[in-house]
Amino acid sequence: MDEYTKKDFIKIIKHTALDVRRWMRLSDSTCGRIYDRNLEDLNLSIELFDTYAKVVDYSEEGLDDDLITQVIDQISRNAYIEKSKIIYQLRKKREGLEQHKLITDETIPLTVKENGLIFNVELSSHIDTGLFLDLALVRAFVKDNAFGKTVLNLFSYTGSFSVYAASGLAKKVISVDLSNTATMRARENLKNNGFLSEIEYPCISSDALSFIKKAQDDNTKFDIIIFDPPSFSNSNKMNGIFDVQKQYLNYIYEISLLMNKGSVLIFSTNLSNFQFDKKLLKASFKIQELTDEFRQVGFGKKKATSRVWSLEKVAEMNKVPQRRISARKDAQTMEKENETNLDRLSVSWDEEETKEQVSTPEGVAEMEQVESIESTENEAFVNDDEPMNEDVKESSEQSQEDRPRRDYAGRPRRDSSDRPRRDSSDRPRRDFSDRPRRDNDDRPRRDFSDRPRGNFEDRPRRDFSDRPRRDFEDRPRFYRTSEPRVKKSAPKPYGFDQFMETKSRKKDTEF
């Protein structure tokens, strides 16, 4: 670690830890993030959990042992955490079923507080502790709006949203998650905060989509629905692979059938490159993004881990909104695709029908009208303001390459050799010799010789003899034993008066 990186790292930890601890004291919390991958050389996240600190390394290969030792040392010095209570973990990219395996068999269970509520966390066995700190203000928002309402928490995990909704005096809170372990931890968190009823606060281990279908059959409605799914999951209990980018529209449609007009859906995802299409949902929902409004202390804008939207239902959704397939392809490629999909016999029948229609004047008019409508639709679709995807760009580039290039070889070139050129030698030049010039010698000059010179001897002088002279004997003289003329206001370090006595202080001064 070079000196510049070291200074910046220390500065960030000091200032952020001070702000986070102030928030902890005001909100009755014991957990928060003090470093959020702020420097490129140190791609880390540092979170405080009571007297512990957890460091997660997001770099590809991980830090070397010497750099890890320096990082732990600086955290201990500037965040006031014991070195033995600083946990370092490397976040490796794991594929397939490896994402569900434990990192280590060692467990460090701990109980922390967030906004006065109690949660059980695990610091060593997994990368995530069971409590996502970046959503603390979103959970508080749910608590403030949950009074007397029915709440459904899909993909509830350890039930942190459910605990907040229950503390906000919600009428009923249902937590649904596929994992039995997460469901058990959600039930423990509810019981630790005093919510013991299994009827008012049930925790169900089930697939989210299966529970939604069952609730639709029972015609169950909810006032607040929390939809915080993982970015990707391939659990054995699922029928297939879950991808939030591909399936979020289908889930929102199914969830909308459980909502009344005025009900609110809180949708959150931590996928970094997630694209939320508001155009497909604005007819049925009043959409508002809450990411910047509820950004937690210690989390930066560049490395925001979660994005949050609030969707208030205003109308029914008729069908699942599908993304429009971009038609920015060349007409020739579209015709080829249509020809491959159609049967040859049907094509021949269509050709015969069109020939018969075109043979009559009415058929000609109908064909022209159809072609004009299709051209306007294609123009409106091409002029759509949606950003072009990479696949669409590649297809458009390929279509341009497939087009026949225009040949200019046979075009006759214009011969300009016979064009008469203008001869500038016959142009008459302008003669300025006839313009009169100004003669400076004939300009009259002012003569100052006749002006009398000033004489200062005849100027009256002031008489200062009547002014009393100043007597300096009445002026107090400065001695070293007396008080200083100017009192210095320089700040003194703490405890300065206890071990140093200046000459300007009196001996009878009491400390």
Secondary structure, 3 states (H helix, E strand, C coil): CCHHHHHHHHHHHHHHHHHHHHHHHHHCCCEEEEEECCCCCCCEEEEEECCEEEEEECCCCCCCHHHHHHHHHHHHHHHCCCHHHEEEEECCCCCHHHHHCCCCCCCCEEEEEECCEEEEEECCCCCCCCCCHHHHHHHHHHHHCCCCCEEEEECCCCCHHHHHHHHCCCCEEEEEECCHHHHHHHHHHHHHCCCCCCCCCCEEECCHHHHHHHHHHCCCCEEEEEECCCCEECCCCCCCCEEHHHHHHHHHHHHHCCEEEEEEEEEEECCCCCCCCCCCCCCCEEEEECCCCCCCCCCCCCCCCCEEEEEEECCCCCCCCCCCCCCCCCHHHHHHHHHHHCCHHHHHHHHHHHHHHHHCHHHHHHHHHHHHHHHHHHHHHHCCCCCCCHHHHHHHHHHHHHCCCCCCCCCCCCCCCCCCCCCHHHCCCCCCCCCCCCCHHHCCCCCCCCCCCCCCCCCCCCCCCCCCCCCHHHCCCCCCCCCCCCCCCCCCCCCHHHHCCCCCCCCCCCC
